[in-house]
Amino acid sequence: MSNYEIYIAIAVMSVVNYFTRFFPFLFFRKNDLPPYILFIEKYFPSVIMTILIVYTLKDVDFVLFPYGLKELGGIIFTAALHLTLKNYLISIFAGTIFYMVLVQYL
């Protein structure tokens, strides 16, 4: 790539980045949010946690050793963390990290 093409690419990326930052303020000028945004805000974290559980258990063979103990340990840890802290973000990230540690080191 020539320097000219690099400068054009940087300019295009800058405009796109600026638009994505400006987009919510352009369409949600009022103080009240649309009902579909409130729906997403209310139910999206639960949906993400459900998807993570399904993804974790999809290829587990509960007949062979270690009988899915790593996966169940990760799910129990995440559930316990969420019930104590009641914070979806911490539960998702810490539970995922805990599961990855179990998978890599046990």
C-alpha positions in Angstrom: 0.0 0.0 0.0 1.2 3.5 -0.7 1.1 6.3 1.8 -1.9 7.8 0.0 -3.9 4.6 0.5 -2.9 4.4 4.1 -4.1 8.0 4.7 -7.4 7.3 3.0 -7.9 4.1 5.1 -7.2 6.1 8.3 -9.6 8.8 7.3 -12.4 6.3 6.5 -11.8 4.5 9.8 -11.9 7.8 11.7 -15.2 8.8 10.1 -16.8 5.4 10.8 -15.5 5.4 14.4 -16.9 9.0 14.9 -20.3 7.9 13.4 -20.6 4.9 15.7 -19.9 7.1 18.7 -22.4 9.8 17.5 -25.1 7.4 16.3 -26.9 6.8 19.7 -27.1 10.5 20.5 -28.5 11.2 17.1 -31.4 8.7 17.4 -32.1 8.8 21.1 -32.3 12.5 21.8 -35.2 12.2 24.2 -34.7 11.2 27.8 -36.9 8.2 27.5 -35.7 5.2 25.6 -37.8 3.2 23.1 -39.5 0.1 24.5 -37.3 -2.3 22.4 -34.1 -0.8 23.9 -35.6 -1.2 27.4 -36.5 -4.8 26.5 -32.9 -5.5 25.3 -31.5 -3.8 28.4 -33.7 -6.0 30.7 -33.3 -9.4 29.1 -30.0 -9.4 27.1 -27.7 -10.3 30.0 -29.8 -13.4 30.8 -29.8 -14.4 27.2 -26.0 -14.1 27.0 -25.6 -16.3 30.1 -28.0 -18.9 28.7 -26.0 -19.0 25.4 -22.8 -19.5 27.4 -24.3 -22.4 29.3 -25.6 -24.1 26.1 -22.2 -23.5 24.4 -20.4 -25.0 27.4 -22.5 -28.1 27.6 -23.0 -28.8 23.8 -20.1 -31.2 23.4 -19.8 -32.6 26.9 -20.0 -36.4 27.1 -21.3 -37.1 30.6 -20.5 -40.8 30.2 -16.7 -40.5 29.9 -14.2 -39.2 32.4 -14.2 -36.3 33.7 -18.0 -36.6 33.3 -18.5 -32.9 32.6 -17.2 -31.9 36.1 -15.2 -28.9 34.7 -18.3 -27.6 32.9 -20.6 -28.1 35.8 -18.0 -26.5 38.1 -17.9 -23.4 35.9 -21.7 -23.2 35.8 -22.0 -23.6 39.6 -19.2 -21.0 40.1 -20.9 -18.5 37.8 -24.3 -19.1 39.3 -23.0 -18.7 42.9 -21.1 -15.5 41.9 -24.2 -14.0 40.3 -26.4 -14.9 43.2 -24.0 -13.2 45.6 -22.9 -10.1 43.6 -26.0 -9.7 41.3 -23.8 -8.3 38.6 -24.1 -9.9 35.1 -20.9 -8.5 33.8 -18.7 -9.8 36.6 -20.5 -13.1 36.6 -20.0 -13.6 32.9 -16.4 -12.6 32.8 -15.3 -14.3 36.0 -17.2 -17.4 35.2 -15.7 -17.6 31.8 -12.2 -17.1 33.2 -12.8 -19.7 35.9 -14.0 -22.2 33.3 -11.0 -21.6 31.0 -8.7 -22.1 33.9 -10.4 -25.4 34.7 -10.2 -26.5 31.1 -6.5 -25.6 30.7 -5.1 -26.8 34.0 -7.2 -29.7 35.1 
